[in-house]
Amino acid sequence: MSEEAIQDSGSQEAVAAEAAPVSFLDSLPEDLRNEPSLRTFTDPGALAKSYVNAQRMIGADKVAKPGQSWTDDQYNDWYAAVGRPDSADAYEFDVSGIMSDEEAANFRNTVFEAGLQPRQVAKLEQFINNLSESAQAATQTRTEEAVFAAEQELRQEFGQAFEQRMGLAQSAARTLLGNEGMEMFENVQLSDGRMLGDHPDVVRMFARLAEQIGEDNLVGEPTELIMTPEEASRQVAEMTRRDGPYFDKMHPEHDTYVAEVLRLREYM
């Protein structure tokens, strides 16, 4: 190749080199080209945008992320920075009827030590109150179900004599215990929510005591007892013995026995 041709080829390569685009990193000064933090930028626009965002952050409040080696003092500073009040007394919430004054004070101290903000404590207050309302509603339902079940049990047992025997039981309790003693039936609550006086065994006990005391000694109570199904059943069993008038049509008391058994079966 002639010398002229070589010179012409070199000129073309120089022109091509000058015309080729220079990468963003290659356009930087040599001491910045290998900077790791700049390798993510591919053009001046991306770098400018990052710079603007950084400038906006300068002067803004910034809170460090807690570290595993932080001390209590560092945590206290951090709690204050993120909004914890200066003292536990600064928390305002209403848990009356759920916590005592002492329990509420302990709760304040606990959330303060945990570094909670008032807004977070307000969420806890709402949760506690909702939980309490749900628990109260569930307790009320359970109590009503227990009272109803006890009443149904006694109605089944006393039959037509239910109202009378309930009244006799109350009269016997008042006669034996007096008004002050009756207060325990109104104030002593059982585990299922019923009051002591609603328990079937208590009612049965005083109903039996009423029979022993005698109706005449119970003010305001009738002198003739209405039979319970059990009492009527016992009398029917006695009157329908195989060797009695009930099965002997020739017996002069046969019709009387049959009529009485029919009457007693109405109580059964």
C-alpha positions in Angstrom: 0.0 0.0 0.0 1.3 3.4 -0.9 2.1 6.0 1.7 -0.8 8.2 0.4 -3.2 5.3 0.9 -2.0 4.7 4.5 -2.4 8.4 5.4 -5.9 8.5 3.9 -6.9 5.4 6.0 -5.6 6.9 9.2 -7.5 10.1 8.6 -10.8 8.1 8.1 -10.2 6.3 11.4 -9.5 9.5 13.3 -12.7 11.1 11.9 -14.7 8.0 12.9 -13.3 8.1 16.4 -14.2 11.7 16.7 -17.7 11.1 15.5 -18.4 8.1 17.9 -20.5 9.0 21.0 -18.6 9.2 24.3 -20.3 7.3 27.2 -21.4 9.2 30.3 -18.8 7.7 32.6 -16.0 8.3 30.0 -17.0 11.9 29.8 -16.2 12.4 33.5 -12.8 13.4 34.8 -10.5 10.4 35.2 -10.6 10.5 39.0 -14.4 10.1 39.0 -14.9 7.4 36.4 -14.3 4.6 38.8 -16.5 6.0 41.6 -18.9 3.2 42.5 -21.8 5.5 43.4 -21.8 6.9 39.9 -21.9 3.6 38.0 -25.7 3.5 38.3 -26.1 6.7 36.2 -26.1 6.3 32.4 -26.7 9.9 31.5 -26.5 13.4 32.9 -30.3 13.6 33.4 -30.3 10.7 35.8 -27.5 12.3 37.8 -29.2 15.7 37.9 -32.4 14.1 39.1 -30.6 12.3 41.9 -28.9 15.6 42.9 -32.2 17.4 43.1 -33.7 14.8 45.4 -30.6 14.9 47.6 -30.9 18.6 47.9 -34.5 18.4 48.9 -33.6 16.0 51.7 -31.0 18.3 53.1 -32.4 20.0 56.2 -35.4 17.6 56.5 -35.9 15.7 59.7 -34.3 12.3 59.5 -34.5 9.5 62.0 -32.0 6.7 62.1 -33.1 3.1 62.0 -32.5 1.4 65.4 -29.5 -0.9 65.6 -29.2 -4.2 67.5 -26.5 -2.7 69.8 -28.5 0.4 70.8 -28.6 1.3 74.5 -31.7 2.3 76.4 -30.6 5.9 76.2 -30.4 5.7 72.4 -33.8 4.1 72.3 -35.3 6.8 74.5 -33.9 9.5 72.2 -35.3 7.6 69.2 -38.8 7.3 70.9 -38.8 11.0 71.5 -37.8 11.7 67.9 -40.7 9.6 66.5 -43.4 11.1 68.7 -43.5 9.6 72.1 -44.7 12.2 74.7 -42.4 13.5 77.4 -44.1 11.5 80.2 -46.6 8.6 80.7 -49.2 11.1 82.1 -49.5 12.7 78.7 -51.4 9.8 77.2 -55.1 10.4 77.1 -57.5 7.4 76.9 -60.7 6.2 78.5 -60.8 2.6 79.8 -63.1 3.2 82.7 -65.1 0.2 83.6 -62.4 -2.0 82.2 -59.3 -1.1 84.3 -59.0 0.3 87.7 -57.1 3.6 88.3 -54.0 1.6 89.3 -54.2 -0.7 86.2 -54.7 2.3 83.9 -51.6 3.9 85.4 -49.6 0.7 84.8 -50.9 0.6 81.3 -49.7 4.2 80.7 -46.2 3.4 82.1 -46.1 0.2 79.9 -46.9 2.0 76.7 -44.5 4.8 77.6 -41.7 2.3 78.2 -42.5 0.7 74.8 -42.1 4.1 73.2 -45.5 4.3 71.7 -46.9 7.4 70.1 -50.3 8.8 71.3 -51.8 7.7 68.0 -50.7 4.1 68.6 -52.1 4.2 72.1 -55.4 5.4 70.8 -55.5 2.3 68.5 -54.9 0.2 71.6 -57.6 2.0 73.5 -60.1 1.3 70.7 -59.1 -2.4 70.6 -59.4 -2.8 74.4 -62.8 -1.1 74.5 -64.1 -3.2 71.5 -62.8 -6.4 73.1 -64.5 -5.4 76.4 -67.8 -4.8 74.7 -67.6 -8.1 72.9 -66.8 -9.9 76.1 -69.7 -8.2 77.9 -72.1 -9.1 75.1 -70.9 -12.7 75.2 -71.3 -12.8 79.0 -74.8 -11.4 78.8 -75.8 -13.9 76.3 -74.3 -16.8 78.3 -76.1 -15.5 81.5 -79.5 -15.2 79.7 -79.1 -18.7 78.3 -78.2 -20.1 81.8 -81.2 -18.3 83.4 -83.6 -19.6 80.7 -82.3 -23.2 81.0 -82.7 -23.1 84.8 -86.3 -21.8 84.5 -87.2 -24.4 81.9 -85.8 -27.1 84.1 -88.0 -26.0 87.0 -91.0 -25.5 84.8 -90.6 -29.1 83.6 -90.2 -30.3 87.2 -93.0 -28.2 88.8 -95.4 -28.3 85.9 -98.6 -26.3 86.7 -97.2 -25.6 90.2 -94.3 -23.6 88.9 -95.5 -20.1 89.8 -96.8 -21.3 93.2 -93.6 -23.2 94.1 -91.4 -20.2 93.1 -93.5 -18.0 95.3 -93.3 -20.4 98.2 -89.6 -20.7 97.8 -89.1 -17.0 98.0 -91.4 -16.7 101.0 -89.6 -19.5 102.8 -86.2 -17.8 102.1 -87.5 -14.5 103.3 -89.0 -16.1 106.4 -85.9 -18.0 107.3 -83.2 -15.4 106.3 -84.9 -12.1 106.6 -84.4 -9.2 104.3 -80.7 -8.9 105.0 -80.2 -12.6 104.3 -82.1 -12.3 101.0 -79.5 -9.8 99.7 -77.0 -12.6 99.1 -79.3 -14.0 96.5 -79.2 -10.6 94.7 -75.4 -10.0 95.2 -73.8 -13.4 94.9 -73.1 -14.1 91.2 -72.3 -17.6 89.9 -69.6 -18.3 87.4 -72.1 -18.6 84.5 -73.5 -15.1 85.4 -76.6 -16.2 87.2 -77.4 -14.9 90.6 -77.4 -17.4 93.4 -81.2 -17.2 93.8 -81.7 -18.3 90.2 -80.0 -21.7 90.7 -82.5 -24.6 90.5 -81.0 -26.4 93.5 -81.5 -23.3 95.7 -85.1 -22.9 94.5 -85.8 -26.6 95.2 -84.3 -26.4 98.7 -86.5 -23.5 99.7 -89.5 -24.9 98.1 -89.1 -28.1 100.2 -88.5 -25.9 103.3 -91.7 -24.1 102.5 -93.6 -27.5 102.7 -92.0 -28.3 106.0 -92.7 -24.8 107.5 -96.3 -25.1 106.3 -98.2 -22.8 104.0 -100.1 -21.2 107.0 -96.9 -19.9 108.3 -95.9 -18.2 105.1 -97.6 -14.8 104.9 -99.6 -14.2 101.7 -99.3 -17.8 100.4 -102.2 -20.1 99.5 -103.2 -23.0 101.8 -103.7 -25.5 99.1 -100.7 -26.7 97.1 -100.8 -27.3 93.4 -99.3 -30.7 92.6 -96.1 -31.1 90.7 -95.9 -33.8 88.0 -93.8 -35.9 90.3 -96.3 -35.7 93.2 -99.2 -36.5 90.8 -97.3 -39.4 89.4 -96.7 -40.9 92.8 -100.4 -40.6 93.7 -101.4 -42.1 90.3 -99.1 -45.0 90.9 -100.6 -45.6 94.4 -104.2 -45.4 93.1 -103.7 -47.7 90.2 -102.3 -50.6 92.1 -103.5 -53.9 90.7 -105.2 -54.9 93.9 -107.1 -51.5 94.4 -110.5 -50.2 93.4 -109.2 -48.7 90.1 -109.1 -52.1 88.4 -112.1 -53.6 90.2 -115.2 -52.4 88.4 -117.4 -53.9 91.0 -115.8 -51.9 93.8 -118.0 -49.1 95.1 -115.1 -46.6 94.9 -114.0 -47.7 91.3 -115.6 -44.6 89.6 -114.1 -42.3 92.2 -110.7 -43.7 91.7 -110.9 -43.5 87.9 -112.1 -39.9 88.1 -109.3 -38.9 90.5 -106.6 -40.6 88.4 -107.9 -38.7 85.3 -107.6 -35.4 87.4 -104.1 -36.2 88.6 -102.9 -37.0 85.1 -103.6 -33.4 84.1 -100.8 -32.4 86.4 -98.4 -34.9 84.8 
